[in-house]
Amino acid sequence: MSLDVSPQLLAQAEAGDVDPAAFLDTVRTSLPYAYAMVADLAQDLKSGTAEFADNQVPPPSEAERGQLLRAMASDAIRGSLERHFEIKLAFQNCHRVAAFRPGAESTQTYTKFTSQRAQLLNQSPEFRDC
């Protein structure tokens, strides 16, 4: 299970619309490693002049790796993080996440980061089962 959903939030979802802030708080508390990584990347991006900020350090355990994979694989979770932090996320493997400025999807840097070539060049045997 990806998220620890409170009975109140589940009831809200069953009734209709979900409060985006409550959903984001559920992501923050359920996937703290992933949330913190994205928050750090967003801060690094906003405080600098680089076109993107990325993480190249593997998670410390399989539990953290699982959190990151769940956050990046879910359109709802990933989109919530992007909207909250006002960034565009890109994901290459089990830990290489990058934060870009909104609208960067049309830039050469984003296109290069998300290319098939970059995906292949960012592989190594230790990532085989990540």
KAJOWO-V246742 format. One record per pair of residues at least 4 apart in sequence whose C-alpha atoms are under 8 Angstrom apart, sorted by the first residue. I is the first residue (numbers start at 1). J is the second residue. If there is no record, write none. Layout:
I_J / I_J
This chain:
2_30 / 2_31 / 2_67 / 2_70 / 3_26 / 3_27 / 3_30 / 3_31 / 4_26 / 4_29 / 4_30 / 5_9 / 5_10 / 5_26 / 6_10 / 7_11 / 8_12 / 9_13 / 9_18 / 9_22 / 9_23 / 10_14 / 11_15 / 12_16 / 12_17 / 12_18 / 13_17 / 13_18 / 18_22 / 18_23 / 19_23 / 20_24 / 20_80 / 21_25 / 22_26 / 23_27 / 23_80 / 24_28 / 24_77 / 24_80 / 24_81 / 25_29 / 26_30 / 27_31 / 27_32 / 27_35 / 27_77 / 28_32 / 28_35 / 28_36 / 31_35 / 31_67 / 31_68 / 31_71 / 32_36 / 32_67 / 33_37 / 33_64 / 33_67 / 33_68 / 34_38 / 34_64 / 34_67 / 34_68 / 34_71 / 35_39 / 35_81 / 36_40 / 37_41 / 37_55 / 38_42 / 38_81 / 38_99 / 39_43 / 39_85 / 40_44 / 41_45 / 41_53 / 41_54 / 41_55 / 41_98 / 41_99 / 42_46 / 42_53 / 42_85 / 42_86 / 42_87 / 42_99 / 43_47 / 44_48 / 44_53 / 45_49 / 45_50 / 45_51 / 45_52 / 45_53 / 45_99 / 45_100 / 45_101 / 51_100 / 51_101 / 51_109 / 52_98 / 52_99 / 52_100 / 52_101 / 53_98 / 53_99 / 53_100 / 54_96 / 54_97 / 54_98 / 54_99 / 55_95 / 55_96 / 55_97 / 55_98 / 56_95 / 56_96 / 56_97 / 57_95 / 57_96 / 58_65 / 58_94 / 58_95 / 58_96 / 59_64 / 59_65 / 59_95 / 60_64 / 60_65 / 61_65 / 62_66 / 63_67 / 64_68 / 65_69 / 65_94 / 65_95 / 65_130 / 66_70 / 67_71 / 68_72 / 68_94 / 68_95 / 69_73 / 69_94 / 70_74 / 71_77 / 71_78 / 72_77 / 72_78 / 72_91 / 73_78 / 74_78 / 75_79 / 76_80 / 77_81 / 78_82 / 78_89 / 79_83 / 80_84 / 81_85 / 81_86 / 82_86 / 82_87 / 82_88 / 82_89 / 83_87 / 86_101 / 86_102 / 87_99 / 87_100 / 87_101 / 87_102 / 88_99 / 88_100 / 88_101 / 88_102 / 88_103 / 88_104 / 89_97 / 89_98 / 89_99 / 89_100 / 90_97 / 90_98 / 90_99 / 90_100 / 90_113 / 90_114 / 91_95 / 91_96 / 91_97 / 91_98 / 91_114 / 92_96 / 92_97 / 92_114 / 92_119 / 92_122 / 93_97 / 93_119 / 93_122 / 93_123 / 93_127 / 93_130 / 94_127 / 94_130 / 100_104 / 100_110 / 104_110 / 105_110 / 105_111 / 106_110 / 106_111 / 107_111 / 108_112 / 109_113 / 110_114 / 111_115 / 112_117 / 112_118 / 113_118 / 113_119 / 114_118 / 114_119 / 115_119 / 116_120 / 117_121 / 118_122 / 119_123 / 123_127 / 123_128 / 124_128 / 126_130
